[in-house]
Amino acid sequence: MLKEKISAFIETIRSIDGIAACALVSRDGIIAGKHFDRDLNEPWFGALSATILASAESVGSIIKMKSMMSITIRAKETTIVVMGAGENFLVAVILAESADPEAVHAALLPVVKKIGEAM
């Protein structure tokens, strides 16, 4: 049942226009579900996504930010977005080169909320 729930969430994330690859990752960095369009070191991707989010949340706490919505990493040809999905999970996505990061972010918000409530 959990496996099916995770697969359904991955399919929902994949259906968002502009997402090339995605992973549902535990807060301790273990990939629970994924769809990658490229070869990459999956364990490192999960672990580093969790580290990036935890670090950003720590910085946010230091400066008394109300809530951390997401972290966006932008390079010349690639954008990665990491969002918390409740207390136990996060979602990390790699955007297609043509994607609108703001539109993807807006589309991901209700999905990560649902994941947080369900898991």
C-alpha positions in Angstrom: 0.0 0.0 0.0 2.8 2.4 0.9 4.6 1.6 -2.3 1.5 2.4 -4.4 1.0 5.7 -2.5 4.7 6.7 -3.2 4.3 5.7 -6.9 1.2 7.7 -7.2 2.9 10.8 -5.7 5.8 10.4 -8.2 3.4 10.2 -11.1 1.6 13.3 -9.9 4.9 15.2 -9.6 6.1 13.9 -13.0 2.8 15.2 -14.5 3.7 18.8 -13.6 4.8 20.7 -16.7 8.5 21.5 -16.7 9.7 18.7 -14.4 12.3 16.5 -16.0 13.2 14.3 -13.0 12.0 14.0 -9.4 12.5 12.1 -6.2 10.5 11.7 -2.9 13.2 11.6 -0.3 13.1 10.9 3.5 14.4 13.8 5.7 17.4 11.6 6.4 18.2 11.3 2.7 16.9 7.9 1.6 15.1 8.0 -1.7 11.6 6.4 -1.3 10.5 6.9 -4.9 11.9 8.5 -8.0 11.9 9.1 -11.7 15.2 10.2 -13.3 15.7 11.2 -16.9 19.5 11.0 -16.6 22.2 8.9 -14.9 23.2 10.2 -11.5 24.4 8.9 -8.2 20.9 8.4 -6.6 22.1 7.9 -3.0 24.1 11.1 -3.1 21.3 13.0 -4.8 18.9 12.0 -1.9 21.4 12.6 0.8 22.5 16.0 -0.5 18.9 17.1 -1.1 18.1 16.4 2.5 21.3 18.2 3.6 20.5 21.3 1.5 17.0 21.5 2.9 18.1 21.0 6.5 20.8 23.6 6.1 18.4 26.1 4.6 15.9 25.5 7.4 18.6 26.0 10.0 19.6 29.3 8.4 15.9 30.3 8.2 15.6 29.5 11.9 18.6 31.7 12.8 17.1 34.7 11.0 13.6 33.9 12.3 12.0 33.1 9.0 8.3 32.1 9.5 8.5 29.1 7.1 10.8 27.6 4.5 8.9 27.0 1.3 11.7 25.8 -1.0 15.3 26.0 -2.0 16.1 26.7 -5.7 19.5 26.0 -7.2 20.0 27.6 -10.5 22.8 27.0 -12.9 23.2 28.0 -16.6 21.3 25.0 -18.0 19.7 23.3 -14.9 17.5 24.2 -12.0 16.8 22.1 -9.0 14.0 22.7 -6.5 13.9 21.1 -3.1 10.7 21.4 -1.0 9.8 20.0 2.4 6.8 17.6 2.3 5.8 17.4 5.9 8.0 16.3 8.8 9.3 13.1 7.2 9.8 13.7 3.5 11.0 16.2 0.9 10.6 16.4 -2.8 13.5 17.2 -5.1 12.9 18.0 -8.7 15.2 18.8 -11.7 13.5 21.1 -14.1 13.5 20.9 -17.9 15.6 23.6 -19.5 12.5 25.4 -20.8 10.6 25.2 -17.5 9.2 28.2 -15.6 10.6 27.8 -12.1 7.8 29.9 -10.5 5.1 27.9 -12.2 6.7 24.6 -11.2 7.0 25.9 -7.6 3.3 26.9 -7.5 2.2 23.6 -9.0 4.3 21.7 -6.4 3.0 23.4 -3.3 -0.3 21.5 -3.1 1.4 18.2 -3.9 4.0 18.5 -1.1 1.2 19.5 1.2 -0.7 16.4 0.3 2.4 14.3 0.8 3.0 15.8 4.2 -0.6 15.0 5.3 -0.5 11.5 3.9 3.0 10.4 5.1 
